[in-house]
Amino acid sequence: MATSPIHLELPEGKGLAAGTLGLWGSTVIGLASTAPVYSLVATLGFVVLAVGAQAPIAFVIAFIPMLFIAFAYRELNNEVPDCGTTFTWGTKAFGPWVGWLGGWGVAVAGMVVLANLAQIGGIYFWALWDGIVGNPEDALLSDNVPLVTATGVVFIALMTWVSWRGVEIGERIQNILLGIQYLALAIFVVAALWQFFAGTAPNPTPFDWAWFNPLGFTDWHGFTEAVLLALFIYWGWDTCLALNEETKDPKRIPGRAALLTCVLLLVTYVSVTVAAMMYAGLGDTGTGLGNEANADDFFLAIKDGLLGPVGWVLVVAVLISAVSSTQTTILPTARGTLSMAVYRALPARFKDVHPQYKTPSFSTLVMGVVASVYYIGMTLISDNILQDSILSLGLAIAFYYAITGYACVWYFRHELFTSGRNFVYKFLLPLLGALMLTYAFIQSAIDMYDVDYGYTVLLGIGGTFVLGVGALALGVVLMFVWFAFPRSKPFFRGESLNRDTPVLVPEETGDFMRSIDGGLV
């Protein structure tokens, strides 16, 4: 295949640092993007409140559509290893309008979650400081909104710099940060099980295989709520695919890394959930997982009883998880907008690549600035609106994941029944995953429409619904604004990107330049 289409004026792909990441590095970045420690902290309590002892099977069931969509990503990446992922594949399958909106879904999800991660990073940074110096309850720095916000913006700035500096230096940092996260989770599991078997756990609850019974759910609403909550803590593994042009084998390694990431997340979430249930039980008082007062942060509620004087380890783990994910969240969004600009779906400036570090320099900086402005703006307006925008995140995630699943089926439609493998991996699993996520989108939207959902009421309906649907609708507006510019015409006419457009990445894997500390030499 040609790698230098004339009208794109890019002689060698997009100019990214090809051949930088291997399977391990790609998997590490995929895991870090999900923020496993923070995801558990923010979700576990609410899942238990929804379904009680069926929490482990809820995480397993939520894993299924993620795995199915991961197969869709793998198959599409094998054919079209482009860092635009959903944007590129959606355009090739369904045309420019669907592809553009798919790219917007990726961007808006990244922007919203960055504000959340920055806020969590700021809160936990000062919570750690409060614990060290012993600040009284009425003078906690972690409750100081301007201080927390400023700290969060600093974290965004630092991680934007790391992402701008180079994917390899980012990988090295993520190796360390992810290692700390998993060390903390291992300490948690070992300590919880140790106290259970020693008889010193506050509410020891023997392991029961009924926790994994998919027929054990007694309330359909609770089941759907728990699965929807669990579903989106897997989100982030697709970062592996957004870095496909920077891996040593663009067609194979990213897909394998995505599948490996999903499986590792399943093992992580289920094992921690089981250990927590055996240690704390499901009671609605004290440290019980059924206590609503603990739902939004189970680790903080049990850290002292579980680890005593080293309970701060869990606080550090959540802090690191949020900061780590801040950096890896910037990566796919910046590369998505780079790809959109290459194919003229965004202004040309977004396709700028740093001449030394081989990163999407302008896109990366814009992502950091927009996320910071959004975070500050939402905080100034209302913290409740910020929280509702975070709760609405599931809509954008389900939206672009579903587009990817449907795109896989339609793109490969002429070969779906030519072999058993194609039928399973290019048709059956991607279609099932897309249908599940479509249902998740619809059910989430219905739930969010209720005025009792979330923290705000806007326009007489649930604020979460307004913000979630409004964010996607804003993409439609921006798409038509860009459509009005002359430079956009080749894209919207299907000329700069269509099914036959060559893959804009190097095809040979043996002649890549070595990347040193994020730059090429």
ZIQUIHU-V780354 format. One record per run of one state. SS is the DSSP state (a for helix, b for strand, c for the rest). FROM is the first residue (numbers start at 1). LEN is the number of residues. If there is no record, write none. Layout:
ss/from/len
SS/FROM/LEN
SS/FROM/LEN
This chain:
ss/from/len
c/1/5
a/6/3
c/9/12
b/21/1
c/22/1
a/23/11
c/34/2
a/36/44
c/80/6
a/86/9
c/95/1
a/96/38
c/134/3
a/137/3
c/140/1
a/141/3
c/144/1
a/145/21
c/166/1
a/167/32
c/199/10
a/209/4
c/213/7
a/220/12
c/232/7
a/239/4
c/243/1
a/244/3
b/247/1
c/248/5
a/253/28
c/281/11
a/292/3
c/295/3
a/298/13
c/311/1
a/312/31
c/343/5
a/348/4
c/352/9
a/361/21
c/382/1
a/383/9
c/392/1
a/393/19
c/412/8
a/420/30
c/450/7
b/457/2
c/459/2
b/461/2
a/463/21
c/484/2
a/486/7
c/493/22
b/515/2
c/517/2
b/519/2
c/521/1
